[in-house]
Amino acid sequence: MLEQFRTQYFDFTAKHFHEAIHGEKMPGGAKFERSYTFTKSVLQLRGLTTKAKKRGAHRRRRERRPLPGMMLFQDASTHPWLEGHGPLDLVATMDDATSRLLSIFLVEQEGTWSSLRGIRETIEEHGLFSSFYTDRSSHYFFTPEAGEKVDATRPTQVGRALAQLGIEHIASYSPQGRGRMERLWGTLQKRPPPLRQEGVRGDIEAAKPMAGEHVHGAAQ
């Protein structure tokens, strides 16, 4: 088990390593059927993985919207998502009430086009929604002074499109407000190894459906 981790699965988390080898034949011929807790403990004992950092003081989470479609999040994360390819932006649109991902795709760089694409894909597949929660990036809002409030009288292309659709655009002013998306990115950034195992080799288009399979439920 340890040799397999060192040579084949060195960039897996303990959880994904256990999922990959459970039920598989080991070099001696026997199937590996030990528990996840056992696997994690052995890897930590040998210094091959580290224990998760302790969480800080508890912060009260913002209450979810009670019904799907009442508020959607959109955000992007830059990361070397695919083996053999440099950093890419993974753009996700997620329902606040259910944490369901309604649109997800990879682009070279996020911006106005990718934001509008996420909105379009969501509406085409799921219909209109009530409000849209994002950070204050320049393709979402115009902010006269860094760190200050956005200028609602000077909408961006994204802002104008949302206004024409009757969708309220909400700007995030605190990291806590984006906590669900941050947890999503933290989960997804640990999952490229299984994607690579399934044959993705730098092909952005091929990665889309596979990314969708691996992210549903990650933000719960």
C-alpha positions as MATLAB code, in Angstrom:
seq = 'MLEQFRTQYFDFTAKHFHEAIHGEKMPGGAKFERSYTFTKSVLQLRGLTTKAKKRGAHRRRRERRPLPGMMLFQDASTHPWLEGHGPLDLVATMDDATSRLLSIFLVEQEGTWSSLRGIRETIEEHGLFSSFYTDRSSHYFFTPEAGEKVDATRPTQVGRALAQLGIEHIASYSPQGRGRMERLWGTLQKRPPPLRQEGVRGDIEAAKPMAGEHVHGAAQ';
ca = [
       0.000    0.000    0.000;
       2.735    2.452    0.975;
       4.758    1.722   -2.141;
       1.694    2.292   -4.321;
       1.070    5.639   -2.679;
       4.703    6.715   -3.119;
       4.941    5.698   -6.778;
       1.444    6.044   -8.256;
      -0.762    8.063   -5.944;
       1.625   10.537   -4.310;
      -0.583   13.557   -5.185;
      -3.840   11.967   -3.973;
      -5.503   12.871   -0.709;
      -5.866   10.011    1.775;
      -9.579    9.820    0.961;
      -9.118    9.553   -2.805;
      -6.230    7.118   -2.394;
      -8.430    4.847   -0.286;
     -11.238    5.072   -2.865;
      -8.793    4.214   -5.650;
      -7.289    1.087   -4.069;
     -10.194   -0.303   -2.035;
     -11.120   -3.696   -3.439;
      -8.057   -3.767   -5.706;
      -5.473   -6.545   -5.605;
      -2.276   -5.726   -3.759;
       1.183   -6.954   -4.915;
       0.755  -10.056   -2.722;
      -2.497  -10.960   -4.490;
      -4.969  -10.162   -1.697;
      -7.628   -7.503   -2.127;
      -7.231   -4.321   -0.109;
     -10.279   -4.103    2.157;
      -9.046   -2.054    5.112;
     -11.034    0.974    6.287;
     -10.446    4.586    5.312;
      -9.489    5.399    8.925;
      -6.794    2.710    8.845;
      -5.458    3.958    5.512;
      -5.334    7.579    6.638;
      -3.656    6.688    9.941;
      -0.918    4.656    8.251;
      -0.192    7.412    5.722;
      -0.028   10.030    8.468;
       2.178    7.832   10.649;
       4.670    7.425    7.792;
       4.597   11.170    7.055;
       3.053   10.728    3.603;
       0.034   12.900    4.379;
      -0.618   15.537    7.013;
      -3.462   16.034    9.422;
      -6.054   18.655    8.512;
      -5.525   21.987   10.210;
      -7.771   22.709   13.142;
     -10.549   25.141   12.381;
     -10.479   28.546   14.014;
     -13.246   30.112   16.053;
     -16.702   29.260   14.825;
     -18.302   31.838   12.574;
     -22.019   31.956   12.182;
     -22.974   30.946    8.671;
     -25.336   33.003    6.622;
     -28.723   31.334    6.346;
     -29.464   29.735    3.001;
     -32.342   30.958    0.900;
     -35.355   28.699    1.516;
     -36.127   27.881   -2.124;
     -34.108   27.053   -5.263;
     -33.740   29.949   -7.681;
     -34.005   32.665   -5.049;
     -30.255   33.375   -5.133;
     -27.358   32.051   -7.195;
     -23.616   32.417   -6.634;
     -21.032   32.725   -9.370;
     -17.290   32.577   -8.827;
     -14.104   31.347  -10.491;
     -10.950   29.695   -9.191;
      -7.543   29.741  -10.882;
      -5.690   26.450  -10.499;
      -3.733   23.917  -12.613;
      -6.875   21.811  -12.947;
      -5.532   19.579  -15.735;
      -2.273   17.682  -15.951;
      -0.066   18.970  -18.744;
      -1.766   22.362  -18.788;
      -1.045   25.606  -16.971;
      -3.464   27.358  -14.612;
      -7.042   27.646  -15.864;
     -10.127   29.329  -14.437;
     -12.968   27.039  -13.389;
     -16.178   29.103  -13.477;
     -19.101   27.810  -11.415;
     -22.669   29.002  -10.873;
     -24.323   27.481   -7.811;
     -27.775   27.635   -6.218;
     -27.681   28.979   -2.659;
     -30.597   26.913   -1.358;
     -29.375   23.518   -2.559;
     -25.629   23.957   -3.332;
     -26.413   22.440   -6.713;
     -24.006   23.437   -9.477;
     -26.037   24.759  -12.385;
     -23.146   25.614  -14.714;
     -19.453   24.754  -14.621;
     -16.735   25.053  -17.254;
     -13.037   25.777  -17.768;
     -11.690   28.888  -19.522;
      -8.267   30.420  -20.026;
      -9.298   33.517  -18.055;
     -12.577   34.543  -16.436;
     -14.242   37.802  -17.443;
     -17.394   39.272  -18.929;
     -17.798   36.516  -21.518;
     -17.464   33.661  -19.028;
     -19.856   35.337  -16.569;
     -22.501   35.810  -19.248;
     -21.979   32.259  -20.472;
     -22.641   30.890  -16.979;
     -25.813   32.974  -16.713;
     -26.995   31.890  -20.165;
     -26.365   28.192  -19.519;
     -28.202   28.405  -16.206;
     -31.262   30.142  -17.652;
     -31.435   27.853  -20.686;
     -31.328   24.742  -18.501;
     -33.142   25.859  -15.337;
     -35.026   29.086  -16.086;
     -34.792   32.569  -14.595;
     -33.701   33.193  -11.009;
     -34.260   36.064   -8.565;
     -30.830   37.301   -7.494;
     -27.162   36.867   -8.368;
     -24.403   37.050   -5.728;
     -20.807   37.708   -6.830;
     -17.583   39.319   -5.731;
     -16.745   42.859   -6.863;
     -14.437   42.004   -9.766;
     -14.382   44.614  -12.531;
     -16.450   42.504  -14.921;
     -19.221   42.380  -12.310;
     -19.164   45.874  -10.796;
     -17.549   49.287  -11.154;
     -15.875   50.304   -7.889;
     -14.540   53.918   -7.813;
     -12.070   53.186   -4.998;
     -10.535   49.843   -4.134;
     -12.255   48.350   -1.115;
     -15.147   50.810   -1.259;
     -18.775   50.252   -2.232;
     -19.679   49.573   -5.844;
     -21.237   52.306   -7.990;
     -24.669   50.962   -8.909;
     -25.221   53.871  -11.322;
     -22.445   52.609  -13.612;
     -23.331   48.983  -14.416;
     -21.017   46.664  -16.318;
     -22.173   44.541  -19.248;
     -23.009   41.796  -16.779;
     -24.933   44.249  -14.601;
     -26.926   45.568  -17.555;
     -27.806   42.057  -18.722;
     -29.043   41.120  -15.248;
     -31.083   44.326  -14.978;
     -32.753   43.633  -18.326;
     -33.698   40.180  -17.056;
     -35.068   41.578  -13.792;
     -32.418   39.811  -11.700;
     -31.023   41.574   -8.626;
     -27.207   41.727   -8.567;
     -25.761   41.502   -5.033;
     -22.138   42.441   -4.299;
     -20.168   40.516   -1.696;
     -18.389   42.610    0.930;
     -17.114   39.860    3.208;
     -15.266   36.540    2.855;
     -17.924   34.909    5.050;
     -20.536   35.689    2.410;
     -18.596   33.595   -0.110;
     -17.839   30.777    2.316;
     -19.803   28.147    0.430;
     -17.931   28.828   -2.794;
     -14.594   28.830   -0.962;
     -15.394   25.401    0.471;
     -16.309   24.228   -3.015;
     -12.945   25.329   -4.424;
     -11.118   23.716   -1.522;
     -12.842   20.423   -2.289;
     -12.365   20.591   -6.047;
      -8.683   21.452   -5.879;
      -8.093   18.088   -4.201;
      -9.797   16.209   -7.022;
      -7.656   16.578  -10.156;
      -5.793   13.270   -9.579;
      -8.956   11.152  -10.031;
      -9.754   13.194  -13.136;
      -6.316   12.434  -14.549;
      -6.791    8.727  -13.758;
      -9.875    8.767  -15.982;
      -8.022    9.958  -19.027;
      -8.140   13.766  -19.079;
      -4.865   14.937  -20.578;
      -5.127   18.694  -21.074;
      -8.252   18.662  -23.240;
     -10.466   21.407  -21.839;
     -13.570   20.319  -23.709;
     -13.220   16.705  -22.574;
     -12.853   17.836  -18.980;
     -16.196   19.607  -18.791;
     -18.518   16.623  -18.326;
     -16.021   14.884  -16.065;
     -15.655   18.000  -13.917;
     -19.421   18.087  -13.552;
     -19.475   14.485  -12.337;
     -16.903   15.180   -9.648;
     -18.209   18.471   -8.268;
     -21.876   17.786   -7.509;
     -22.238   17.596   -3.760;
     -18.789   19.045   -3.064;
     -20.188   22.243   -1.578;
     -22.715   20.662    0.769;
];
